[in-house]
């Protein structure tokens, strides 16, 4: 199975509670390795998870669709703060995996 990792922080200064970009990438990469997933790319986004315009997320999703890969995020809050976006993703052709949920 192929994977695309997305790490997001709201501000470039965010590093508390295990949410630093580096920690998110390391945790997600380890999860993929432990579950036999091939990481084909990782994306880093700095911006609000509630924003409606998210070009980095759009690019990651396009790559997932192109390669039939799963989008991997450390926690659901790193994917989005908008329930509508998450529910919309659930109905699309892109599977997403939340590391903290397994």
N, C-alpha and C positions, 0 to 999 in steps of 0.2 A: 504494500500500500504506500502511496506517495503522500507526502505532507508538505504543507506550506505553513510556516510559523509566523504569527503576528504578535508583536510585543508593542504595547502602547502605554504611554504615560501622559498625563494631562499637561504637565509642565516639565521643562528640562531639568528642574531642580528636584523632581519627585524621586525619592529613594527609600521612603519608609515602608514598613510592613511587607517587605519582600516584593515590592512592586517596581524595583529598578529595572531598566531595560535589560541590563546584563543578567540579572537574576531570572527574569522572565524567559529570556532566550536560553539560558543554561537549563532551567527546569523543563522547558518544553522540548529541548533537544534531547535531554536524558530520557524523558517520557517516550519520545519517538524511538530512540535507540532500544529501550527496554521492550517496546512493543513491535519491533521489527518493521518500523516505518522508515522509508527513505525520504529524508528532508531534501527537497529540491530547491527551496529558497526560504529566506526569512526576511521579514519586513519589520521596520521600526517606524512607529508613528508617534509624533508628539502633538497632542491636541485633545480636545474634549471628546469623550465617548458619546456625548449627547449631540454633537454636531451633525447636521444633515448632510453636509458636503465633506466627504472623507476620501480624497484621491488615493491615499495609500491603501486603505481597505479595499477600494474598488479595484486597484491593481492586483492585490493579493487574491481577491475573489476571481478575477479574470484568469489568473494563472491556474487557480484551482480547477476552474471549468475546463481550461485548455488541456490540462494534464490529468483530469479526473482524480485530483488530489483532495485530501481533507485539509481544512483550515484548522490549525492547532493554536489555542490560546491558553495561557496559564489559568486564568479565571474568567468567569462570565463578564465581570466588570471591565476586563481589558478588551473584550470584543465590542461592547456597547453599553451605554447607560439608557438606551431607548428600547423599550419592550417591542415596539413596532418593528424596529430593524431586526431584532432577534427572531421574532415570529415570521417575518418575511424571509429571512435566511432559511428557516426551517422548512419553508415551502419551495425553495429553489433546489437546483441540482447540485448544491454544494453542501457536503457534510461538514459540520464543524465539531471539533472535539475540545472539551474543556478539561485540561489536565487535572485540576482539583476535583473534578467530578468523576474522572476515570473514563 
